[in-house]
Amino acid sequence: ICKGSSIVLRVSGATNFTWSPFMGLNTTTGDSVIAQPPVSTMYTIIATQSGYCSDTDSVFVKVVQPPVLGYSNKGSMCEGDSMELIAYGADVYEWSPATGLSATIGSHVYAKPSSSTTYTLKGTNDSLCSKSLPVDVIVWPKPTVSVSPSNPSIALGQVVQLTATGAVNYLWSPGAGLNTTSGNVVIASPVATTTYTVKGTDAKQ
């Protein structure tokens, strides 16, 4: 049996039965007992007929350890990205629910849920003992970045202040014609018409 599970043991051939040791048994008398030993145990049964004649038999209950199940992942990701989930410690792996997963069977799967999701990982070893673990995948929404003014026009030699909002950190490119490439406010003085790109990240990215 798997550790933590139980099994019904039955005996026949006499009138009265006594079981030992008591460890893991719900009772020590009768023709049927429930065994849930914490470790592998040899039980001995003494059978008596009419209180005089007796016989002895035994049964060995082997306790198999569940898998030492584990997993690795980054814990969180940005909306629209995917995350590799890697399980270890068992022989067969099952993932649920299937929402946002590339597969539900296997040690390596990719998760791309639209919102934060708690998956359940079930690992089974070659003795058919299993263990389950929760796997949290946190999804952070992407920031919405905007720049003001949008599409400004300046004369050659003039400058314009560009202000980005919607994120925490900003990176501007290309650097030509800018006084800096970081921060939410930059001064642009390009020598030709230029399209600048600003990438905004929040505190979770």
C-alpha positions in Angstrom: 0.0 0.0 0.0 1.0 3.6 -0.4 1.9 5.4 2.8 -1.2 6.9 4.3 -3.5 4.4 2.6 -5.3 1.5 4.2 -6.1 -2.1 3.3 -8.7 -4.5 4.6 -7.2 -7.9 5.8 -9.5 -10.9 6.1 -8.9 -14.3 7.6 -10.9 -17.5 7.8 -10.7 -21.0 9.0 -11.5 -20.6 12.7 -13.9 -19.0 15.2 -11.7 -16.5 17.0 -8.8 -14.4 15.7 -6.3 -12.3 17.5 -4.0 -9.9 15.6 -0.6 -8.4 16.6 1.1 -6.0 16.7 -1.6 -3.4 17.3 0.3 -0.7 15.3 -1.8 0.5 12.4 -4.8 -1.7 13.1 -8.3 -0.5 13.9 -8.9 -3.6 16.1 -6.9 -6.7 17.2 -9.8 -9.2 17.1 -12.1 -10.5 14.4 -11.9 -12.0 11.0 -11.5 -8.6 9.3 -9.3 -5.7 10.2 -8.3 -2.4 8.6 -4.5 -1.9 8.4 -2.8 1.4 8.0 0.7 1.0 9.3 3.2 3.9 9.0 5.9 1.4 7.9 6.1 -2.0 6.4 4.7 -4.5 9.1 4.4 -8.2 9.6 1.1 -9.0 11.3 0.6 -12.3 13.1 -2.9 -13.9 13.5 -3.6 -16.5 16.1 -6.7 -18.5 15.3 -8.5 -20.6 17.9 -11.4 -23.0 17.4 -13.8 -23.4 20.3 -11.2 -21.9 22.6 -8.9 -24.9 22.5 -7.2 -25.7 19.3 -5.2 -23.0 17.6 -3.1 -22.1 14.5 -1.0 -19.2 13.5 -0.5 -17.4 10.2 1.0 -14.1 9.2 0.6 -11.4 6.5 3.2 -8.8 5.5 1.9 -5.4 4.6 4.5 -3.4 2.6 4.3 0.3 2.8 5.6 2.2 -0.2 6.7 5.8 0.0 5.0 8.4 -2.2 7.2 10.3 -4.7 9.2 13.2 -3.5 7.4 15.5 -5.9 8.7 18.9 -6.9 8.7 21.5 -9.7 10.5 24.6 -10.9 9.1 27.7 -12.5 9.6 31.5 -12.5 6.5 32.0 -10.5 5.3 35.0 -12.5 5.2 36.3 -16.0 3.8 39.1 -18.1 0.5 38.8 -19.9 0.8 37.1 -23.3 4.1 35.4 -22.3 4.5 31.7 -21.7 6.3 29.9 -18.8 8.0 26.5 -18.8 6.9 24.3 -15.9 9.3 21.4 -15.0 8.3 18.6 -12.7 10.6 16.1 -11.0 10.6 13.3 -8.4 8.1 10.9 -10.0 7.7 8.7 -13.1 4.4 9.9 -14.5 3.1 13.5 -14.3 -0.4 14.9 -14.8 -1.3 18.6 -14.8 -4.8 20.2 -14.3 -6.7 22.2 -15.3 -5.8 22.1 -19.0 -6.6 25.8 -19.5 -3.5 27.6 -20.9 -1.3 24.5 -20.9 0.6 23.0 -23.9 -0.1 19.5 -22.5 -1.5 17.8 -19.4 0.9 14.8 -19.3 4.7 15.0 -19.0 7.4 16.5 -16.9 7.8 19.6 -19.1 4.8 21.7 -20.1 4.3 25.3 -21.1 1.7 27.5 -19.4 0.2 30.6 -21.1 -2.9 31.4 -19.0 -4.8 34.6 -19.6 -4.9 35.3 -15.9 -3.2 34.0 -12.7 -3.9 30.3 -12.3 -3.2 27.6 -9.8 -2.5 24.3 -11.5 -2.4 20.9 -9.7 0.6 18.7 -10.4 0.1 15.0 -9.7 3.1 12.7 -9.7 3.0 8.9 -9.6 5.9 6.6 -9.1 6.5 3.1 -10.4 4.7 1.6 -7.3 1.6 3.6 -8.3 1.8 5.8 -5.3 1.0 9.5 -6.0 1.3 12.9 -4.5 -0.2 16.2 -5.6 1.1 19.8 -5.4 -0.4 23.2 -6.2 1.6 25.2 -8.8 0.9 28.9 -8.9 1.4 30.9 -12.1 1.0 34.6 -11.6 0.2 36.7 -14.6 0.9 40.4 -14.5 -1.0 42.7 -17.0 1.2 44.6 -19.4 1.4 48.4 -18.9 -0.3 50.7 -21.4 2.3 53.3 -22.5 1.4 56.5 -24.2 3.6 59.5 -25.3 2.6 63.2 -25.3 2.7 65.0 -27.5 2.0 62.4 -30.2 3.6 62.9 -33.6 4.9 66.5 -32.9 6.5 68.6 -35.7 9.5 70.9 -35.1 11.8 73.0 -37.3 15.4 71.9 -37.7 17.4 73.0 -34.7 14.3 73.1 -32.4 13.7 70.8 -29.5 10.5 69.1 -28.2 9.9 67.5 -24.8 8.4 64.0 -25.0 6.6 62.6 -21.9 5.7 58.9 -21.5 3.1 57.7 -19.0 1.6 54.3 -18.0 4.7 52.5 -16.7 7.4 52.8 -14.1 10.6 52.5 -16.1 11.1 53.7 -19.7 13.7 53.0 -22.4 13.8 55.1 -25.6 15.4 54.3 -28.9 17.1 55.2 -31.1 19.4 57.4 -29.0 20.2 59.8 -31.8 18.8 63.3 -31.1 17.8 62.5 -27.5 19.3 64.0 -24.4 18.8 60.6 -22.6 17.4 57.2 -23.4 15.8 56.5 -20.0 13.2 58.1 -17.9 9.7 59.2 -18.6 10.7 62.6 -20.0 13.3 63.2 -22.8 14.3 66.1 -24.9 14.3 65.4 -28.7 16.3 67.4 -31.2 16.7 65.1 -34.2 18.4 66.4 -37.4 15.8 64.5 -39.5 12.3 63.1 -39.2 12.7 60.3 -36.7 10.3 57.7 -35.2 11.2 57.0 -31.6 10.1 53.9 -29.7 9.6 53.9 -25.9 9.4 50.6 -24.0 7.7 50.8 -20.6 8.0 48.3 -17.9 6.3 48.2 -14.5 7.6 47.2 -11.1 6.7 43.5 -11.6 8.7 43.2 -14.9 
